[in-house]
Amino acid sequence: MQDIVGLLFKYIKLLQESGVCKWIFEE
């Protein structure tokens, strides 16, 4: 379970750095 949470945080960090979160929230 912890592994999944860790992957999620890493994925979110990558999205934020790429700026992809912006269009995800806009949708």
C-alpha positions as CSV (number, residue, x, y, z in Angstrom):
1,M,0.0,0.0,0.0
2,Q,2.8,2.4,0.9
3,D,4.4,1.7,-2.5
4,I,1.2,2.9,-4.3
5,V,1.1,6.1,-2.2
6,G,4.7,6.8,-3.0
7,L,4.2,6.3,-6.7
8,L,1.2,8.6,-6.6
9,F,3.2,11.4,-4.9
10,K,6.0,10.9,-7.5
11,Y,3.5,11.0,-10.3
12,I,1.8,14.2,-8.9
13,K,5.2,15.8,-8.5
14,L,6.1,15.1,-12.2
15,L,2.7,16.5,-13.3
16,Q,3.2,19.7,-11.3
17,E,6.7,20.1,-12.7
18,S,5.4,19.6,-16.2
19,G,2.5,21.9,-15.6
20,V,0.1,19.2,-16.7
21,C,-2.0,19.7,-13.5
22,K,-3.1,23.1,-14.9
23,W,-5.2,21.6,-17.8
24,I,-6.3,18.7,-15.6
25,F,-8.0,21.0,-13.1
26,E,-9.3,23.3,-15.9
27,E,-11.2,20.4,-17.5
